[in-house]
Amino acid sequence: MIYKQNLNNYKFLFLFIPLIILVFIFSCNPQKKIIKEPIKEKGAEFLFQQLKKNEFKFNWLTIKFSANVTFNKTENSFSGTLRMRKDSAIWISISPALGIEAARIFITPDSVKMLNRLQNTFFEGDLKFISNTLNTYFDFEMLQSLLIGNDIAVYKNEVYKASIDGKLYLLNTIGRIKLKKHLKNVTDSLNLLKQDIWLNPYNYKITKVHLKELKENRKLEANYNEFTKVDSLLFPSVVEYKTTNEKDKLEIKIEHSKISSAGPLEFPFNVSNKYKKIVNF
């Protein structure tokens, strides 16, 4: 079957969390004089405060989704369910076809677990697996923020510059350094990110993010579109990601069909004796 052939690319299926964008849609058509005023009067600090004020806040989250993944010239489509507990757990069930679960993924701040039901194998490792797979640095908080369209909270807020790019506000900074209390090792402190953030001028939601490592030629782009209300807060219904480095290109488009903040949730991940542990997924 086709969906069995797609298993060879499983290590890329869960990467829509970052990560993971090129098109954004706006029904509004603001005049330029309207969106200049906040920058002129308040500047980047005002925009950053509005960004934080309008971020999506949650404790529990459930999302039904469909996704299309293109890695270089190989394309895969699948659907699934994602569950989250803020700052604690990301759980994903993937069903390539016929509603039959083919893979299950469980990510915590310290670990990554992946279960391949069609090949009876499972993987356990730390978050370096994600960084190595994408050839760029990622941690749990970055994945969580990129998934829901929030700013990366555990990085220092360096001096931003504010400008207008078309019909959007643009915040950019030379580099962001991870806060010391979140550093896992010395090398993390060398992870400088050039970050550009585009904001909708009416609701101050992040519509586009560009992240680039200053020491490496590696970039991640994310677009957040078609916002819907979830408990009075706006959440993106369509998300697109793109990561590039010198060799590879990964593009992911996700459409959310159901979004709920009800909880508490369970994150089952049981491995029976018939599954074989592997060292590389």
N, C-alpha and C positions, 0 to 999 in steps of 0.2 A: 504494500500500500504506500501511497505518497507520504502520508504522515509518518510512517516508520522511517522513510528515507530522511525526513527532516530532523530526525533525532541527532544526526551528526552535527547539527548546529545549535544544540541546546545551550551551550555555554554562552550564546548570545541572546537567548530568548528572554532572560530575566533582566537584561541590561536596560530595558525601557525605564527602570527606576531612575537612572541618571538622565539619567542621563540623557537622558538621554534627550533640521528644523528651519524650515526656511520660509513658511507662509503664515501670515497672520491676517485676521479678518476683523474689520470694524464697520459697524453699521452707522456710526456717528461720523460727522464731517466737520470737526471744529475749525473755526477760523484761527489764524495764526495769532491775532492780537489777544484772543481769549487765553491761550496757553502760555503766553509770554509772561503774564503778570505774576504768577507765583514764583517763577524763577527770578524775576527782577526784584521782587520784594523780599522773598525768603531764601532763595537760593537752594543749593543742594541739601542743606540741613532740613529745610521744610519738606522737600520731596521724600527724603529718607524717612522722616517721621510719619508721613502719610502712608508710605509703603508698609511700614511696620504696623500701623494702625489698622490697615485693611488686609493684612495677611490672614490666611485660612487657619483658624484655631480649632483644635480637636483633641480628644482623648482616644477615641476609637474611630475606625474608618473601615467601611466595606465598599468595594468597587467591583462591578461587573464590567468587563472590558473585551474589546476585540483589538487585535494588533497586527500590523504588517511590518516585517523586519527585512531589510535588505542589507546584506553584508557583502561588500564588493558587488559582485553580479549575481549573488545567490539570494533568492527571495523566498520567504516563508510567511504564512498567515496562521494565526491561532486565536483562540479566545480563552478566557479564564476568569478567575476571581482573585482579588487582592484584599487582604485584611491587614490592618495596621493598629498598633498601639503606640501612641506618641513616645518617641525616644527609646522604645523598648523592643519592638518586633515588627517585621515585615514578612508576611506569609503569602505565597502565591501558588495557586493551582492552575495548571496549564492543560488545556484540552484542544489538541490540534484538529480533531474531527469527531463527528458523531457523539459528542458530549462525553467521551471516554477520557478520564484523566490519564495523561501520559507522563506528567512530571509535577513534582511538588518542590517548592523552594522555601526555606525558612532562614531569615537573616536577622541577627541581633547585632548590637554594637560590637560584639567580639567574635562572631562566627557566621559561617555560611554553610548551610546543609542543602543538598540537592538529591532528589529521589527520581530515578528513571524507572517508571513502572513497566515500560515495554521491553527493556533490556535487563530488568531485575538487578540494577546496580544503584549504589548510593555514594555520595561524596560528602566529606566533612572537612572543613578548613577554616581559615580566618579570613578577614576582609581583604588581605593582600591578594587573594584569589581574584577579586573583582578588579583591583588595580592592575594586576598582571594581565588579565584578559583584555581590558580596554587600553592597556599601555598608557595609563594615566592614573593619577592619584585619586582615590575615592575613600570616604569613610561613611559610616552609617548616617550621620547627620546630613551629609551632602546628598546622599541618595534620597533620604526622606524629604528634604527641602525641594530637590529637583522634581520629585514625583508630584508634589502638591502645588508647586509654583510659588514657594516662599523663598525668602533670602536665606543664605547660609549663615546661621545664627552664631556659630562658635568661631567665627573669624573676626579679627579686629576690624573696627569700622574706620578704615583709613580715610583720608580727605577725599571726598568725592567732588567731581566737577559736574555741573548741570548744564544741559543745553537742550535744544529742540531738534529732533530728527523727524522731518515730515510732520505727521500729526501726533507724534509721541514725545514724551519727556525722555531724555537720555541721561542716566547717571553712569559715570565711568571713573575708575580709579587705576592708578599705576599698578598697585599690588595689594593683596590681602594676605595676612599671615595668621595662621591658626593660633588661637589663644593658648597660652602655656599650660593651663590646667587641663587641656584636652590633648596635649601632645603625648603620643605613645612611645616615641623614640626620638633621638636627636635628628635623624634625617627628615622627620616631618617638619621641623622648624624651618627647613630650607625650601618648603613648598610655597612659592610665591605665585599668586594668581592675578592675572590681569582680568578685570571683570567689567563688563558693560551690561547695564540693566535698562530696558525700555519699559516705560509705564504708560498705561492708559490715562489720559488727562482728566477723565471724569470719575473713575473709581479707584485710581492709583494702584490697580492690580498689575503685577508683572506680566507682560505679554511676550517678552523675549529676553533671553540671557545668553551672553557669550562668555565663556571661561577659557583662558589660555594660560598654560604654564610658561613662565618667563624663561626657564632654563631649557625647555624642550619644545619642539615643533608639534605640540599636541593641543587640540582645541575641542571644545564641546559647545554645541549650540542647542538651545531649547526654546520652543515656541508654545504659548498657552493661548487657546482660542475658545470661543463660544462658551462663555461662562454661564453657569447655572447656579441658582441659590440652593444651598444646603444649610438648613437652620439659620437663615437670614445672612449667611456668608457666601461669597462667590467662590465657585470652584470650577476649574477648566474642564469642559466636556471633551475637548480634543487637544491632544498634546503631541508634539513632534520633537524628536531628538536627532542630533547628528554628531558623531564623533569622528575625527580625522587625525591621522598621524602620517608619517612618511610612507607607509605601506598600505594601510587599510582604511576603509570608509564604511561606517555603520550608520544606517538611517532607520528610524523607528517611528511609526505613526500609530497612535493609540486613540480609540474612541471609547468613551465611558457611556454605558447604557443605564446603569443604576449606581447611585452614590448615596450612602447612608452613614450617619455618625452615631448610630445606635450601638450600645454595648452593654455589658462586656462581651468580648469575643473569645473564641478558642482558636488555638493554633496547632492542630494535631500534626505530629510528624513521627509516626511509628515505623520502624524498620523491622521486618520479619527476618527470620533466619535464611529465607531463600534469596535474599539480596546480597550481592557481593560488593564489598567496599572497594572503591577505586581511588587512585591518588590524583587523577586528572580527569575532569569531566569533559 
